[in-house]
């Protein structure tokens, strides 16, 4: 388990590095985030922790093209991916139910999610850092989180807005464009290099989505509770496409940040700035929709369900970014199309075509192919953190934690 400080809180930490020449003395604060969050070097770690090993030593423990399949991490990321897919499918379902009730408030709908996350994670960050150090964090690194929050808010806004004009199935199917965004950005800016099996796995998953699209075309699937004209559906599909692009950018940025900073800091800052962005956007664009929306017990229940499930999604996603990657995260969400139809059978009275189970098996098969040839640590090792992940945080799910503490996830 992770180490605990005197307050009993679980600590994600770096090992302190030696002061640079000309830097403040060791008796002064070395980071605006407090001593437990200072980046260290391999020499520092070897001097302070006898359990320190190297990435090569860890990956030498299991050999072969299926080495990663023999680890508990593989099953953890596979199950976690399906939990996240169910979460996103559930939030999509609540969005469609709200539209069916006559309530379409894209910005305001997500505002409560940021408020809830802010209460939990920003409060805990204050507890860990102290208010003064948290303020210095905002001044020093706040601009990174402002950009991250803006992209995230726009992704949520345009995705929810799409449900005003298109069906739940169309919006979910278009979300695969986020994968394209993630792969291109990760390759260009984070120097991620994809193995042939990873590319094959992604293509197989996309092929599974193609089967879903084909079955929808054959059956003429639509949402009977929310009939859409062809013109509006094109508009909705474009909004969904823009939302998927923003999500892709957000996922890559968040993967980078949670690999280098404590999880509670990243989620807390995302929620803090997201609440401000989202509140301003709701005040500008949702005033008319808010006045004309239907407000009753069902709407309140749908908003509560949407908020709680989305907050859980935001809490679990960073763990997936650490254990795997933004690319695998988005590939895993493709099964949400299948889960969406399963929920739609009960909620929206949709029909499951015989091709849907085939598509689901195809997507799961693609997820398995994705990890063929991966070593013990899988995608937990990030190329931008150094050979032994010395540039990263030793936190829940990181390869750095494995290097420092041996064969452990937490």
N, C-alpha and C positions, 0 to 999 in steps of 0.2 A: 504493500500500500504506500501511498505518497506520504512523505514526512509531514509532521505536524509542528506548528509553532506553539508558542506558549499560550496562545488563545484557543488552541484546539482546532484551528481551521486547517483544511488541507492545503498544502502549499505547493504551487508550481514555481520552480525556482531555477535560476542560473547559479553557477558557482562564481564567486567574485574573482575578477581578473586583477592582475598586478597593475598599479597605476602607471599611466603613460608619463613619459618625461614631460615635465611642465604642467602636468595635471594636478588637481588638488591633492593634498596629502591623504593617506589612507584613513585618517581620522575624520575626514569630511565625507559627506554623502557622495557616492560614486555614480548615482543614477537618480533621475527624478522619480523613479518608480520604487525606490527603496532597495536595500541591500539584497533581499532574496531574488530580485529580478535582474541581476547584473550578468552580462554575457561573459563567459570565461573561455579559457583556452584548454587544450588537452593537457598541458603541463600542470595547470591549476587543478584540473580534475584528478589527475594521477596523484597529486600531492595531498588531496583532501578526501579521496574516496577510493578505498582499496578494491571496490567492486568494478571499477571502470575497466572496460574492455574496448575493442574496436569493432567497427561495422564488419570488417572482413572476418574477424574471429566469430562473431555471431552468425554470420551467413555460412560459415564453414561447418556448422553443426549439422545441417541437413543439406544434402546434395541432390541433384537431378532436376529435370524439367518440371516436376510436380512437387518441389520442395515446399512451396508456399501452401499447397493443399494439405500438408501434414501439420500445419500450425493452427492454433486456436484463433489467431488473428483472422485467418481466411473466413472461418465460419462466423466470426463476430461481424466482419464487414458485410458479409452476405446477408445476414439477418438484419443488421442495422440498416442496410440499404432498403430492405423490404418494409421495415417499420417507417422509414422516411417516406417511401412511396405511398404507404397507406395514409400517412399524415397529410401529404400534399393532395392526395385524392379526396380526403375528407374535407379539407379546406375548400377545394374546388366545388365539392358537393354543396357545402354550406353557402357558397357564393351563388350557385344556381338556385338554391332554395330561397335566398333573399330576393333575387331578381323575380322569381315566381310570385313572391308576396308583394311585389311592386316597390322594393327597396333596393336601389342601386346607388351606393355611396362609396365609390372605389377608394378614396383617400381616407375618409372617416372610418371606414370599416376596419382598416388595419391599424388605426391610431392606438386602440386599446392594447394591441399586441406589443407595441413599443413601450407603452406605459408599464405594462406588467413586467417586461424584460428589464426595464430601467429600474423598477422597484427592487427586483431581485439582484441583478448583477452590478448595477452601479452602487447600490448600498454595500454589497460585499467588497467591491473595489475600494470604497472609502474605508471600510473596516480593515482591509489589508494594507493599504497605502497610507492612510491618514488623509484628511481633507486637503492639507497644504500640498502634499506630493501629488494628489489627484489633480489639483489645479495646475501644477507645473506640467503634468502629463498633458493636460488639455492645451496648454500654451505651446508645448514642444512638439507633440505628435498629433494634436487635434486635427490638423489639416488632412491627414491620411484618413482618419475616421469620418470626417465630414464628406469626403469624396465617396468612401465606401457606403455611407448611409444614404447619400443622394441616389446612387445607382440602385441600392436595394429598395428604396422608396418608389422609384420609378418602375422597377420591375414589378413590385406588388401592385402599383397603381394601374399600369397598363394591362396586367394580367387579369385583375378584377374587372376593369373596364371592359375587357373583351367579352365577358359573360353577359353584358348588356346587349351585345350584337351578334354573338355566335353561340354555338352549342358547347356543352361540356366536353364532348368527344373531340370536336375540332380544335378547341383551345388546348387540350391535353396533347393531341398529336403534334401540334406545331411546336410544343415545348422542346422537341428534340433538337431544334436549332441552337439551343443553348450548348449542346455538345460540340457543335462546330465551332462556336465562339470560344469555348474553353480550350479546345485542342489547339486552335490557332494562336491564341494569346499565350498559353502555357509554352508552346514551342518557341514563339518569337521572343518573349520577354523573360521567362523563367528558365529557359534552356532545357526544358523537359524534352527528352527524346523517347518516342514511342516505339516499342518492339513490334515486329510484324504480327505477333499474336494479339497484341492490344488493338492494333488497327483492325485485324480480322474480327475480334470480339465486338468492337463497336459496330462494324458493318453488319455482323450477324444480328445484333440487337436492332439496328435500324431496319434490317430486313423483316424482323418480327413486327415492327411498327407498320411497315409496308403491308403486311398481311392484314393488320387491323384496319388500315385505310381501305384495302380492297374489300374486306367484309362489310364495312360501313357503306361503301359504294353499292355493293350488291343488295344490301338490305334497305338502303336509303335511311340509315339510322339518324335520328334527330331527337331532340328533347321535346316531348309532347307538351310539357308544361311551359315551354318557352319557344313558340313557333317563330322562326327567323326568316326574313326575306333574303333573297340572294344578294341584294345590294348591301344590306346590313351585315350579312355573314362575311363578305369580303372585308368590310371595315373592321369587324371583330377579329378576323384572322390577322389583319395587319397589326392591330393592337397587341394580339397574342405574340406575334413575331417580334415586335419591339420589346415586349416584356421579357421574352426569352433571351434576347440579346443583352438586356440589362442584367438579367440573372446570371448569364454566363460571365460577364465582367465582374460582378459581385463575388461569384464563387471563386474565381482565380485570386482576386484581391484578398478574400477572407482566408483562403488556404495559405497564402503567403504570410499574412499577419499572425494567424494562430500557430504557425510553425516557429515564430520568433518571439511571441508575446504570450503571457498567460491567457487562458481561455476566458476567464471572467472579465479581464480588461477589455478584450476585443468585443465580446458580446455586449458588455456594459456600455462601451463607447458607441457601438453601432446603434444600440437602443436609445442612448441619450441624444445623439444627433439625429437619428431617425425620427424620434418623437417631435423634434423641432421642425425638421423638413416636412414631415407628414402633417403636422398640425397646421403649418402655413399653407400647404397645398390644399388641405381640406377646407380651410377658411376661404380660399380663392375659388376653387372649382366645384366644391360640393354644396355651396349654400342653397342653390335652387333645388338640387336633388334632395337635400336634407329636409327642406320645407315640404316637398311634395311626396316624400317617402311614407310608406305605411309603417305605423308603429303599433305593435301589439305584442302579446306574450310570445307568439311564435318567433317574431323577428328578434326579440330579446334573447330567446334561447339559441337561435341560430348564431347571433353575434357572440354570445358567450362560448358556444362550442367552437366557432371559428377562432376566437382569441386563444383559448386554452390549447387547442391542437397546434396552432401556428407557433405558439410560444414553445411547445415541446419540440417542434421541428427546428426552431432556431437554436435550441439548447443541444440537440443531438448532431446537427449538421457539422459543427466544428470538429467533433470527434471523428466523423467520417473523413474530413479533410486531413486530419492528422494520420489516421490509420491507413487511408488510401489516398485519394486525390479528388480534385474537383471534377476530373473527367469521369472517374468511376462513379462518383456521386450522381452525376447527371445520367449516366447510363443506367444506373440502378433505378432511377425515377421513371424510366420508360415502362416498367411493369405497372406503374400507376394507371396506365391506360386500361390494362386488364382489370385491376381492382376497381377502377372507376365504373366499368360496365357491370361488374358484380354488384356494386352498390346501386347502380342505376336500375338494375332489374327489380330491386325492392322499392327504391325511392321514386324513380321516374318511369317505371314499368317498361324499361327497355328490353329488347330481346337479345340473348346471346347467340350469335351465329356459331356454327361448328368450327369456323376457322379461328376463333378467339383462343381456345385452349392451345392450338398449334402455335399461335403467335406468342403466347406466354412461355411455352416450353422453348421456343426459339430464342426469346430474349434471355431467359435464364441460362440457356446453353451459351449464349454470347458472353454473359458475365463470367462463366467458367473458363471459356477460351481466353478471355482477357488476361487471366493470371497465369496461364501456362508459360513456363520458363522463368517466372519470377522466383527470387530467392526468399529466404526466411522472413526478411523484413518487408517484402512486397514493395508497395509504393510509399511506405512510411519514411523511407530515406528520401530527402528532398535535395536535388542537385545544387540549390542555391545556399545550402547551409554548410557545405564543406564535406570532405570525405567521411569524417566521423561525426558529422552533424554538430560541430562545435559552435556554429553560429545560431543554433536553435535553442529553444526553451526545453528544460527537462520537466515535462508535464504529462498529464493524462493522455496516453495514446501515441506519444511521440517516439521516434526512433532514438532521440537523445536520451529519453528515460531508460530505454533498453540498454544503451551504451553505458550509462552511469550505474544502473541497478541490476543489469543482467537480464535474464529472461522473464520480464514482467511488463504488463501493459499499464498498470496504474502505479 
